[in-house]
Amino acid sequence: MATTKRIEYVDQSASGLALNLIDGTVDVGAFTIFRTATVNQRDVTIRAAIIGASHVLSFATPGAVLTEMFACTDALGGSNRILFGPLGDLLEATTELTFADGRRYRFNASLAAPTAAARLRARATRGRRSLRLTFRFPRRSDRRATPETIVLVTSGRQHVIAETAHCYPDEQKAVITSSELTWGRRP
């Protein structure tokens, strides 16, 4: 279920994170993958990968695949890219899309104190989750905190909710995201 590679953390800025929304799949093999998992539910297949202090989530629903990449890069997507939106200096950013086939997607990212990541980490150990991934870089003596990425996904009938935390200890910041995808007719 999980793959681990031990490499040194490369300092980047929380403000460099950007939402890449792609129609279809992405070759995550272009990145160093620290954790990965796939969950097959009745009407959705969820693929998740932690790529450094970033994540990639792919949601394959009947007849469509939507990939969310929240990373300090805009290198992927090409003609299949639906959206590229950098977080920049915003304290909060929200994106909402409705597709012609009825799918609805909502993404929110907010800048927070590192304690917000600790709260998400604590919630990861409680409750029912479809998928849980965490990765902490090896501790360095010159750093008080450890860079970490957390991905939690829950799914139900015709909807998926993902929550993530991306910790940037050199800035004393965490970026917390939530995304929701719904499709089909809800009862």
C-alpha positions in Angstrom: 0.0 0.0 0.0 2.8 2.5 0.8 6.1 3.3 -0.8 8.8 5.2 1.1 11.9 7.0 -0.2 14.2 8.8 2.2 15.6 12.0 0.7 16.4 15.4 2.1 13.7 18.0 2.3 14.0 20.8 -0.2 12.8 24.1 1.4 10.0 25.7 -0.5 7.4 28.3 0.4 3.8 27.7 1.3 3.0 30.6 -1.0 4.4 28.5 -3.9 1.7 25.9 -3.7 -0.8 25.9 -6.5 -3.9 24.0 -7.5 -3.6 22.1 -10.7 -6.9 20.6 -11.8 -6.6 18.1 -14.7 -9.2 16.3 -16.8 -7.8 12.8 -16.7 -4.8 11.1 -15.0 -1.3 12.4 -14.3 1.9 10.4 -14.5 3.0 10.8 -10.9 6.1 8.8 -11.8 7.5 12.2 -12.8 7.8 13.0 -9.1 9.5 11.5 -6.1 6.7 9.6 -4.4 6.9 9.3 -0.6 3.6 7.5 0.0 0.9 6.2 -2.3 -2.4 4.4 -2.0 -5.4 3.3 -4.1 -8.9 2.6 -2.8 -11.6 1.1 -5.0 -15.2 1.8 -3.9 -18.4 0.9 -5.6 -18.6 4.0 -7.9 -15.1 5.6 -7.5 -11.5 4.7 -7.5 -9.3 7.1 -5.5 -5.6 7.3 -6.1 -3.5 9.4 -3.7 0.2 10.2 -3.6 2.4 12.4 -1.4 5.1 14.1 -3.4 7.2 16.0 -1.0 5.2 18.6 0.8 2.6 18.2 -1.9 -0.2 15.8 -2.9 -1.9 14.3 -6.0 -5.4 12.9 -5.8 -7.2 11.3 -8.7 -10.9 10.5 -8.6 -12.1 8.1 -11.2 -15.9 8.2 -11.3 -18.2 6.6 -13.9 -17.1 8.0 -17.3 -14.6 10.6 -16.0 -11.3 11.1 -14.1 -10.5 14.3 -12.3 -7.0 14.8 -10.9 -6.1 17.4 -8.2 -2.4 18.2 -7.8 -1.5 20.7 -5.0 2.2 21.4 -5.4 4.9 24.0 -6.0 4.9 23.2 -9.7 2.8 23.9 -12.7 4.6 21.4 -14.9 1.7 19.0 -15.5 -1.6 19.1 -17.3 -0.9 20.4 -20.7 -4.1 20.6 -22.8 -6.0 18.6 -20.2 -5.5 21.2 -17.5 -8.8 22.7 -16.4 -7.3 25.1 -13.9 -4.1 26.4 -12.5 -4.3 28.6 -9.4 -1.4 29.6 -7.2 -2.0 30.2 -3.5 0.5 33.1 -3.5 0.1 35.5 -0.6 -3.6 34.7 -0.1 -4.7 33.6 3.3 -7.5 31.6 1.8 -8.5 30.5 -1.7 -11.7 28.7 -2.8 -12.5 27.2 -6.2 -15.9 25.8 -7.2 -16.6 24.1 -10.5 -19.7 22.4 -12.0 -19.1 20.1 -15.0 -21.4 19.5 -17.9 -21.9 15.9 -16.8 -23.2 17.0 -13.4 -20.0 16.6 -11.3 -19.4 19.3 -8.8 -16.0 20.1 -7.3 -15.1 22.4 -4.5 -11.5 23.1 -3.2 -10.5 25.3 -0.3 -6.9 26.1 0.8 -6.1 28.2 3.8 -2.9 29.3 5.5 -2.8 28.3 9.2 -0.5 27.8 12.1 1.3 24.4 12.4 -1.2 23.5 15.1 -3.9 23.1 12.4 -1.8 20.2 11.0 -1.6 18.6 14.4 -5.4 18.7 14.7 -5.7 17.0 11.3 -3.1 14.4 12.3 -5.1 13.7 15.5 -8.4 13.3 13.5 -6.6 10.8 11.2 -6.4 8.3 14.0 -10.1 8.6 14.7 -13.2 7.8 12.7 -13.7 5.9 9.4 -11.5 7.0 6.5 -11.3 5.5 3.1 -7.6 6.4 2.8 -4.9 7.8 5.1 -1.4 8.9 4.1 1.2 10.7 6.1 4.8 11.5 5.5 7.3 13.2 7.7 10.8 14.1 6.5 13.7 12.9 8.6 14.4 15.3 11.5 17.3 17.7 11.1 19.2 19.2 14.1 18.9 22.7 12.7 15.1 22.6 12.6 12.6 22.7 15.5 9.8 21.2 13.5 9.7 18.5 10.8 8.1 19.0 7.4 5.1 16.8 7.0 2.2 16.1 4.6 -1.1 14.5 5.6 -3.8 13.2 3.3 -7.2 12.0 4.6 -10.0 10.9 2.3 -13.5 9.7 3.1 -16.0 8.6 0.5 -19.6 7.8 0.3 -22.2 7.2 -2.3 -21.5 9.6 -5.1 -19.1 11.9 -3.1 -15.5 12.1 -1.9 -14.1 14.5 0.7 -10.3 15.0 1.0 -8.5 16.9 3.7 -4.8 17.6 3.6 -2.1 19.4 5.6 1.2 20.7 4.1 3.6 21.8 6.8 6.4 24.4 6.1 8.3 24.5 9.4 10.9 27.1 8.2 8.0 29.5 7.8 6.0 28.3 10.8 3.1 27.7 8.5 0.8 25.0 7.4 -1.5 25.0 4.4 -4.8 23.1 5.1 -7.0 22.0 2.2 -10.3 20.4 1.8 -11.8 19.3 -1.5 -15.1 17.6 -2.3 -16.3 15.9 -5.5 -19.9 14.9 -6.0 -21.4 13.2 -9.0 -24.7 11.7 -10.2 -28.0 12.2 -8.5 -27.9 12.3 -4.7 -30.9 10.6 -3.1 
